[in-house]
């Protein structure tokens, strides 16, 4: 499955409960045994997902920096973006990295809200090198009116 937003996050954004500009938005790297790529219905918190989080050396979850929501009139949508994220000297995990989970961090996984699953074009073994998520030039996620 490709990149997608979670239904609860869309609801929370529309209800004003998730502010992509102001809240603590973070990213986690997930390996190939995750269900974040296919799960959506009934997923309310990060704890509801089978994460299979990266277990390679030097891995930690990262807070996004310089988050911004912008209007793109030319494409009739809004775009959420942030600075690219780098893990220095990231070791291989027990499985390859399949993608990234973007989420609103609150206290821990039991109350943090998954926002989007960003699937890589192919799985990755970082091999001890720097691992960078270079977000799409059009933003991490886009939203448009129907």
Backbone bond lengths (Angstrom), bond angles and torsions (degrees), N, CA, C in turn:
res aa  C-N    CA-C-N  psi(-1)  N-CA   C-N-CA  omega(-1)  CA-C   N-CA-C  phi
1 X - - - 1.454 - - 1.517 108.98 -
2 X 1.297 116.96 152.21 1.462 122.34 -177.68 1.524 110.75 -91.84
3 X 1.289 114.70 -176.26 1.453 122.86 176.95 1.526 110.51 -54.46
4 X 1.339 116.13 138.83 1.466 119.89 176.10 1.527 110.50 -154.15
5 X 1.331 115.34 159.39 1.460 121.52 172.25 1.521 108.12 -96.93
6 X 1.322 115.55 151.61 1.458 121.34 178.68 1.520 109.88 -86.56
7 X 1.336 115.96 141.11 1.468 121.57 -177.12 1.526 112.83 -55.76
8 X 1.330 117.51 -42.13 1.464 120.59 -179.17 1.527 110.99 -63.66
9 X 1.315 117.67 -35.92 1.463 120.64 177.80 1.526 110.88 -67.93
10 X 1.313 116.69 -42.46 1.468 119.66 178.49 1.524 109.69 -60.80
11 X 1.341 116.24 -43.97 1.461 120.34 177.02 1.534 110.82 -60.41
12 X 1.338 116.10 -45.61 1.458 120.86 -178.89 1.517 113.37 -64.62
13 X 1.316 117.05 -36.92 1.468 120.78 177.24 1.523 109.45 -66.67
14 X 1.337 116.42 -45.28 1.460 120.07 -179.07 1.528 112.15 -67.09
15 X 1.335 117.51 -30.32 1.464 121.75 179.46 1.532 112.09 -84.95
16 X 1.324 117.25 -3.99 1.463 120.73 -179.53 1.517 113.46 79.72
17 X 1.326 117.68 15.92 1.461 121.45 -179.94 1.527 112.64 -91.16
18 X 1.306 116.85 -16.14 1.466 121.99 175.56 1.522 107.11 -122.12
19 X 1.329 115.83 117.60 1.465 122.66 177.97 1.528 107.09 -109.18
20 X 1.314 116.90 103.00 1.458 121.31 -175.90 1.523 112.72 -64.77
21 X 1.320 118.12 -21.56 1.462 121.71 177.33 1.522 112.89 -82.78
22 X 1.331 117.91 -30.24 1.465 120.30 -168.57 1.527 114.73 -114.93
23 X 1.318 119.18 -26.41 1.459 120.15 -176.54 1.528 111.61 -80.50
24 X 1.312 115.26 167.09 1.461 122.96 -179.92 1.531 108.34 -78.86
25 X 1.331 116.53 97.43 1.465 122.41 -178.68 1.526 107.76 -101.76
26 X 1.323 115.80 129.47 1.464 121.14 -175.49 1.524 110.92 -128.91
27 X 1.337 114.97 171.24 1.463 121.16 179.43 1.526 109.20 -134.65
28 X 1.323 114.79 139.90 1.467 122.80 176.16 1.525 108.10 -124.58
29 X 1.320 116.62 141.26 1.466 121.31 175.36 1.517 109.35 -90.29
30 X 1.331 116.63 131.50 1.462 121.30 -177.83 1.522 110.56 -119.33
31 X 1.321 114.11 142.71 1.456 120.85 -179.27 1.533 110.66 -92.44
32 X 1.300 116.71 -174.82 1.464 122.13 -166.84 1.523 116.04 -72.77
33 X 1.328 119.70 -8.86 1.468 120.31 177.44 1.527 112.50 -95.84
34 X 1.315 117.92 17.36 1.461 121.15 178.03 1.523 110.93 -79.23
35 X 1.326 116.31 158.73 1.463 119.50 169.75 1.535 110.87 -109.76
36 X 1.330 117.04 7.96 1.469 120.53 178.95 1.528 111.74 -62.06
37 X 1.310 116.88 -22.65 1.465 120.75 -179.72 1.522 112.66 -75.50
38 X 1.335 117.56 -21.16 1.464 119.88 -177.03 1.525 113.48 -123.59
39 X 1.318 118.28 -22.06 1.469 121.59 -176.77 1.526 110.71 -76.95
40 X 1.327 116.43 145.48 1.455 121.25 172.51 1.524 110.16 -159.14
41 X 1.314 117.66 -59.26 1.464 121.03 -179.12 1.530 110.20 -57.76
42 X 1.313 116.44 128.45 1.452 121.23 177.34 1.516 114.94 80.74
43 X 1.326 118.30 -0.42 1.463 121.64 178.97 1.528 107.96 -86.13
44 X 1.337 115.90 108.19 1.466 120.66 -178.46 1.522 112.16 -106.34
45 X 1.332 116.21 -31.65 1.467 120.63 -178.59 1.526 109.54 -133.81
46 X 1.313 116.20 165.92 1.461 121.63 177.44 1.531 109.64 -58.92
47 X 1.321 116.86 -35.37 1.461 122.03 -179.45 1.529 112.61 -62.69
48 X 1.323 118.23 -20.06 1.463 121.87 178.45 1.525 112.66 -76.30
49 X 1.317 117.92 -10.61 1.463 122.41 -178.67 1.528 110.89 -96.24
50 X 1.315 116.45 149.60 1.461 121.49 166.53 1.528 105.06 -85.16
51 X 1.325 117.07 97.99 1.458 120.61 -168.63 1.524 114.50 -69.59
52 X 1.321 118.49 -51.01 1.466 122.36 -169.49 1.524 109.08 51.91
53 X 1.322 114.14 56.99 1.471 121.21 -175.51 1.520 110.91 -71.60
54 X 1.299 115.92 147.28 1.462 122.84 -179.72 1.530 109.64 -50.93
55 X 1.335 116.37 135.36 1.458 121.25 178.48 1.530 111.34 -121.77
56 X 1.331 116.31 21.31 1.460 120.64 177.67 1.527 111.88 -75.06
57 X 1.317 116.31 156.54 1.466 122.03 178.46 1.529 110.48 -56.54
58 X 1.314 115.66 141.18 1.474 124.90 176.91 1.527 113.90 72.22
59 X 1.332 116.84 13.65 1.459 118.93 178.32 1.527 110.54 -86.02
60 X 1.319 115.68 134.98 1.461 124.34 169.26 1.527 106.91 -145.73
61 X 1.311 116.27 154.31 1.461 119.21 171.29 1.529 108.16 -66.93
62 X 1.312 116.03 149.76 1.466 120.55 -176.63 1.521 111.03 -122.30
63 X 1.315 115.54 140.78 1.462 121.49 171.80 1.524 108.39 -81.12
64 X 1.321 116.82 138.29 1.458 120.00 175.61 1.521 108.96 -73.15
65 X 1.327 115.86 151.82 1.464 121.84 178.96 1.522 109.50 -122.54
66 X 1.296 114.75 146.35 1.466 122.51 176.28 1.527 112.57 57.29
67 X 1.333 114.79 45.88 1.452 119.82 177.22 1.526 110.07 -63.34
68 X 1.314 115.60 144.82 1.466 120.16 179.61 1.524 109.84 -153.16
69 X 1.314 115.31 138.26 1.459 122.25 171.68 1.516 106.74 -110.66
70 X 1.307 115.38 124.03 1.465 120.68 -177.19 1.520 110.49 -126.78
71 X 1.320 114.83 152.21 1.463 121.44 176.13 1.521 108.40 -92.68
72 X 1.321 116.58 133.48 1.458 123.52 178.80 1.528 107.30 -116.86
73 X 1.328 116.41 88.79 1.466 120.86 -177.17 1.528 112.12 -62.36
74 X 1.319 117.44 -35.75 1.460 120.61 -177.67 1.525 111.78 -60.93
75 X 1.344 116.62 -32.69 1.462 120.91 -179.58 1.527 112.79 -108.87
76 X 1.338 116.77 7.93 1.473 122.30 178.12 1.518 112.71 52.75
77 X 1.344 115.81 53.84 1.460 119.30 -179.49 1.532 110.28 -157.76
78 X 1.326 114.49 172.93 1.456 122.54 170.44 1.519 107.43 -110.98
79 X 1.326 116.59 151.62 1.461 121.81 -178.51 1.520 110.09 -130.68
80 X 1.318 115.94 134.58 1.460 122.13 174.68 1.520 107.57 -104.27
81 X 1.338 116.52 128.13 1.450 120.98 -177.83 1.520 109.92 -139.64
82 X 1.317 116.50 167.19 1.460 124.01 176.85 1.527 107.07 -159.72
83 X 1.321 115.37 173.34 1.460 119.65 176.39 1.524 109.86 -63.76
84 X 1.329 116.19 151.22 1.458 121.01 173.01 1.532 108.82 -58.95
85 X 1.325 116.73 156.31 1.465 121.89 -176.67 1.527 108.83 -117.73
86 X 1.350 116.22 135.99 1.465 121.34 -177.49 1.528 110.16 -125.52
87 X 1.335 115.97 132.01 1.461 122.67 169.20 1.524 105.82 -107.47
88 X 1.317 117.51 121.18 1.454 122.85 -177.77 1.523 110.47 -83.56
89 X 1.310 116.18 131.75 1.469 123.31 176.80 1.529 111.83 50.34
90 X 1.321 116.55 50.53 1.466 121.77 -178.43 1.526 110.04 -76.93
91 X 1.322 114.95 122.14 1.458 120.07 -179.43 1.521 112.16 -80.08
92 X 1.317 116.18 161.34 1.455 121.17 175.28 1.522 109.58 -64.55
93 X 1.322 115.09 143.13 1.453 120.11 173.75 1.516 109.99 -93.26
94 X 1.325 115.95 -172.38 1.464 119.98 178.60 1.522 111.59 -72.28
95 X 1.323 117.12 -18.82 1.462 123.62 173.68 1.531 108.05 -139.21
96 X 1.302 117.24 167.58 1.463 120.72 179.06 1.524 110.81 -73.51
97 X 1.325 115.78 155.70 1.459 122.33 177.16 1.525 108.10 -79.51
98 X 1.328 115.62 129.05 1.465 121.69 -178.85 1.524 111.99 -98.82
99 X 1.346 117.15 -28.68 1.458 119.22 -178.60 1.508 111.17 175.23
100 X 1.337 114.57 -165.14 1.457 121.25 -174.30 1.525 110.48 -128.61
101 X 1.323 115.20 140.97 1.445 122.53 175.05 1.521 108.19 -104.16
102 X 1.324 116.49 120.12 1.463 122.41 174.94 1.522 106.37 -97.32
103 X 1.332 117.05 131.27 1.458 119.50 -175.22 1.529 111.43 -148.14
104 X 1.330 115.49 157.77 1.464 122.17 173.75 1.521 106.50 -87.24
105 X 1.336 115.96 114.24 1.459 120.26 179.27 1.523 109.53 -82.31
106 X 1.339 115.41 132.18 1.462 119.64 175.22 1.531 106.96 -115.96
107 X 1.312 118.86 -86.68 1.457 120.89 178.36 1.524 110.77 -112.73
108 X 1.314 115.37 -50.39 1.462 122.03 178.84 1.529 107.41 -156.10
109 X 1.322 117.22 -171.25 1.467 120.60 -175.22 1.524 113.23 -65.11
110 X 1.340 118.21 -20.26 1.459 119.99 -178.17 1.520 113.12 -74.17
111 X 1.334 118.02 -17.75 1.467 119.30 177.47 1.529 113.35 -128.42
112 X 1.319 118.14 -3.00 1.462 121.08 176.44 1.523 109.74 -76.35
113 X 1.330 116.97 146.61 1.466 121.75 -171.31 1.532 110.79 -110.83
114 X 1.340 117.65 121.06 1.462 119.27 176.29 1.531 110.39 -67.37
115 X 1.314 116.04 131.89 1.464 121.16 -179.47 1.518 110.84 -101.25
116 X 1.327 116.62 -52.28 1.468 119.26 -175.34 1.518 110.94 -150.16
117 X 1.319 114.12 147.35 1.460 123.09 170.03 1.517 106.40 -102.57
118 X 1.335 116.93 123.46 1.464 122.32 178.80 1.527 107.04 -111.62
119 X 1.317 115.75 104.98 1.466 120.31 -176.97 1.520 110.25 -86.20
120 X 1.328 115.75 135.33 1.458 121.33 175.76 1.528 109.57 -72.82
121 X 1.316 116.80 156.15 1.458 121.53 176.54 1.521 111.92 -64.77
122 X 1.329 116.33 -30.41 1.466 122.78 174.23 1.525 107.62 -152.33
123 X 1.323 116.29 158.38 1.457 119.33 -178.63 1.530 110.48 -68.84
124 X 1.347 115.60 159.50 1.462 120.69 -171.99 1.524 110.33 -133.56
125 X 1.313 116.61 137.58 1.457 124.65 165.59 1.528 106.04 -112.99
126 X 1.333 119.00 110.57 1.461 119.77 -174.75 1.524 114.43 -67.64
127 X 1.326 118.97 -27.10 1.464 121.94 173.57 1.514 115.40 64.42
128 X 1.320 118.60 23.44 1.460 120.85 179.21 1.516 114.21 89.26
129 X 1.308 117.23 -1.90 1.462 120.34 177.46 1.523 110.82 -90.44
130 X 1.307 115.83 175.29 1.462 120.03 175.57 1.519 108.90 -68.72
131 X 1.316 115.86 138.85 1.464 121.74 178.62 1.520 107.41 -117.09
132 X 1.324 116.58 120.15 1.459 121.61 -176.64 1.517 110.45 -118.68
133 X 1.328 115.63 132.52 1.460 120.07 167.37 1.514 105.89 -96.00
134 X 1.301 115.93 109.86 1.463 122.02 174.00 1.516 106.51 -95.33
135 X 1.313 115.76 102.37 1.463 119.85 -177.26 1.516 110.48 -59.98
136 X 1.307 116.10 150.63 1.455 122.76 176.98 1.526 109.97 -53.69
137 X 1.323 117.37 141.33 1.460 121.73 178.44 1.525 112.31 -58.70
138 X 1.321 117.11 -21.90 1.468 122.29 178.61 1.537 111.70 -90.27
139 X 1.332 116.96 7.15 1.452 121.05 178.67 1.520 112.35 106.28
140 X 1.328 114.54 167.60 1.459 120.97 178.41 1.515 109.59 -67.53
141 X 1.327 116.64 -48.80 1.455 122.67 174.86 1.525 108.49 -139.28
142 X 1.323 115.11 157.14 1.450 121.69 177.84 1.524 108.62 -126.87
143 X 1.319 115.25 149.54 1.457 120.38 175.74 1.521 109.12 -132.05
144 X 1.308 115.34 141.91 1.456 119.30 179.25 1.502 109.95 -139.04
145 X 1.306 114.23 155.15 1.462 120.16 175.40 1.527 108.58 -74.86
146 X 1.307 115.87 149.51 1.470 120.24 -179.75 1.511 111.46 -68.19
